[in-house]
């Protein structure tokens, strides 16, 4: 008897005991553990069932699947495909990469996952997988062969490079078939790259890749089309003329152990090392900061070897300084000279070896302290030095790129080929100085964050060497991405529509995406709230901060306010403070204002005024603390500010905390007493703490979907 899963009882059930789903799910259990595999399964079943509902109700069969950069989206696509095959689908087209390397990577992955042999036979119990890498394997297929596969209930997978010549191979083949027996779907991996129409007149003209996508959608009679990406800024702003405009958005959440923007750029750790902006390269000598980054890579590779207790460890470093190939070669030569000298000194055991070791120790002492000791890694450093391999990761470095799996310590030097789609499973050190001087795009920039990934076992060793402006831009970009992710979650449950999405443009020179991909407009608001999200976890610091704020509360004169209430109820108490007094508070309170989103230095400059308004939300000394749920496995609360008591403003007794505002022309600081936890009835009272929301009377910038009939900035 078939087994069904009801993710939503209002929708059709999904068969989950089919052979392909069970096969892939069991492989995921072996790879990711039962909890990890079950999380993937629950998400995939939910998405599949919701999409089935969409297909029955909507002529737009496009769905946007959004993950995080390097978060393992492919495992979700594998299980989705298996589930689709067990539920009646028999034909899949995958656009699996913009170059031959990524295409080969996708083909190899799907063949391995589905136990498909390189030579397709009728007898094998696996899908028939073909790739445009071997175009004759597709062009020699006949309608009879396809019908035989369908009779055998053997799904067909065609994997194509996302370039017009390869896509035409697939389309020409499909044009010769009777498609009535095909139940098809398309997976467009990295669906924001190359797929979208880049022509200015999007109603009447089409770019080459987009033209082929339109053809396949027509040939397959409007199939389910899944665009998959971690950077969907262009997809969400597509206009009504686009045949790829999504009707739905679904999140592919990262598995446990993922370290992304939140961990690197929005958390209190030492993963970012600021280098001097003027630490530039000349034609011969390696820069001081790059030399230190390489030394750090060697040290942490040795530490990783001891951590894993193995005979060898794998570790990677990326050096991404520019787009130009000439610059790649120059940096490659500088590093090559440095490493050659180092390896020769260790081989000959000469006096320079001990100079290198002293330099390593200085670097170690700068970044590590007890219980780690340099003596513990001293004996394995020679092994690491000997194993270093340099790879020039661009089209001119092919001779350095062979057999990378045979080299344990690799340093990659390059530009565009060090970004989208390329995964570095053992990345420890990143040296990143490439940045557009005037502007750039959020999606492209976020794809360069190859340091994101599953690195929890050695995250304490990971470090990014970059300039202060770049580090700050990535912090801003991380906040924007977090906010966008929350909007997608609201779309999933129907709170907002895709057209309601806004992307923050505050504190960044970046646009959401290239203007030739999608239309967007810049909107400026003159009111801004900066709201604390992360709690203080150190109990001793919580007590110290509480003493500071309690002293302020007890020694201030408070007046009641009813602002925000439409029924005359007291909503809080406020006092006017001299700006210098508030500055002293900001400086004294620990682990709050120095972290995002407050930007302590900027906040102190903002307080260069006469006075500020401090507002108690409620009566802090008399009322119980406000409970706020924590996100799973994160020291981050769900929204600090309370919303309106009703979505209908006219019927709302309370308009929300944002309306508890005393003077719109001054900085207003709201003070909350918060009990963070996971259970409202059973939380840790030692974590009760003061938290803040700050109203800043200045412009805030957003990007929204552009008008249909014109291009906007």
Steps between C-alpha positions, in 0.01 A plus 500: 500500500638839401607733778395865484617816666265791577710815545175692458177304529323748271723393210553171318702235683853413389627145453811455716566127480607496136834344413677820397396704801594221740832443324606863516365554850700203628814639335436832670468322836842344440649835399330748733362288784133427562412845635668675208338268243158533663526881491574487127211258449248709692591812304495323162163334566350834607631680191394222262149490640460879493628513143250234393230729634650792309501305171132420535400858580736716296614516137834632626697183579820677608627458854805661657696285746728711720786365707813645653837530326678162516229351723451171315195577286581206271405242763150652508479490120604134498221403737249727325580326170465157659165597652381637166595177322306294756199729455457477125769719347720323244709766329741751652720762339773651718694812406807395692761769469633779286829324421618145435645457848170577674310293246728203568460553874119495474495196269735303723299589810163390358641178353655410832187589696267295280749211454500567126775343290690695238357270233121509501327162467142379514588257776634739763266602779587870472397803297648542154735797537649678198714814481584750230864426587451204266252654260484187280341314792204737466489549124497121444197449722177412321136529589479120524779496758325767704173307482680183612636688802151625581355148474771377738419792735860609460521882538710696253735778615666733248772719650597799289761768528327836528633635172297534178692240291447230765141604567423477128611136502230425755237714329568351155464152645174589676357659185507156333310323779134447573491659845155377599642218711751722674426645841782748526671739733806722465760587763693817423796493738632850572181630345606862527810445286471525119137379501333841519426726207767770488360690202376852568172455313384200700156492339625461143858375521676208670860408581635171364484280812159633598378424146592133539325486839184641343522233232531210744209629707292507182623158381418339835161674517559729798681259734575552867803730489717526812751785517750428775734760647640652817493849348149563362513879487442504123233227496273676751502822297417342161234687306175370355664428162736242645408135451713421806317723745434277804152427628633368830813507715616216726792499740764227508631535853862407567570190705648502850865603492470764228710811550383788286447874516356482851807326641765691307356849481226538763649321800754577765806301395846552358442367151580833329852640496521859378797580276626842396330652198836613366665158536539473124704275274803598298637290216732278704442499875213336682306744719529479877132419547502224238815354651333494842187343352707221345681445829164482673384242245804283571455524877128421495552214255736349755243559776229339288723195449537455875131572555398221263760252630565370149811434295403782263261793495354697213496878513445779247582867467354749254679812376251725319644844430380600154307407188790539258700190403825697489451586867430133579827401335695768682363396839553134408866569427545687828350216703687239296831670575418519871389137524795375291742674732319359802487143369866507399603625845304223672640239262861611559442568868695824463501809720213657307279215620531627856422854388181367345417309819554814706270686266239225534526521878448876492191451288379223731548715810305782334192289434500221759554456871476224758402220497647499148878500487734544210709207623208268434508574126870566454574141396227481235562837333772356270247247369252779425763717328609211279139431394409850379380518139424823314210504254442784255121487479433667167495399133878542471584277797380161374838334542488581873142370539549127428420240770421747781370214716855365532633814669420554866589869546388718211520876443266620224576831327241647264193717449168417338566124511534527879138590545164359390458123500850404609511331841800488731425228752804567719541877480681646800651826380369762259693802378242728339571852376295522181238773508329727251613856569176675405225242515419135451222246538383328818441164332841482333679615814326249725592218261866585559464396864655157445586493869139408579438128546495210743805577713370466857762239594782744432324837483725636777791465255331681209598855420441761231772757436341807346481879524276687740269641229449154349436344840240767576334454161470125560349569841243730338440243228452227762235708677323568172508128418360407844216747454428367151493143634239604758287651224519173305378317811203737511430428132498125569218538751309760299566809713639700207529456124810494282420851374509626861871416543733785585879482520680735733747733335624667817874533564603332176619608158363179348192463281286187539598367157607608155243738347503300176352198683206658680329830563522651845466842651663671793273643768616714792322519834579760762433284804703210618497254788814307589392205713712270713474137394777319682495441874793516740582144608761571767310508832759717675477763226120487517524589872748781435281647226191471722670692779585782257146524364337461843706791623385706203135410558514576872667839451287635217170684501241310296183623335225275371412482132192366323654522154416194292171442683170591340300439819692723738704233677850564634754340267823598673703758685760739362770736609725747323872435539798710420670339202829475690327298771362261241844472343637391836231231520577377149869479584440324833249237386685193371435263210209698360581820314834385358326229299267510204267660429599795721851584374623659823733760350228627267253503789733710714539748214122509463475596867697819436184698572336682794273232641339167426173337604515184711175302511406213729264269314243432770598542864823301522523496879142388558421276205629153418771482234387465140555141382661463159566166326851416389574367154613137508870467581552877477537775763246707306147586606195527283375859450571717803232755425135406538274561202154648483215329683307480172592508131215746454651829618161655567405215734837464668514602867880499485688598185822326599826586675628692197237764578618545858707792380536833682685733262552406135778757468712347775668169558250286696634199689247240611593286800355151542531247780516168315490135602646303208436128477329213322217440747290789627414307815850370570782736408839570653451802729876566502466604133247778572659816366445850369478535122472803275332639192624831364312742280738696275359814333675458168443347159467126450531355152306207351484335162164379372364349182511753215217626288402277209535764233833660577847439634584662828834548673 
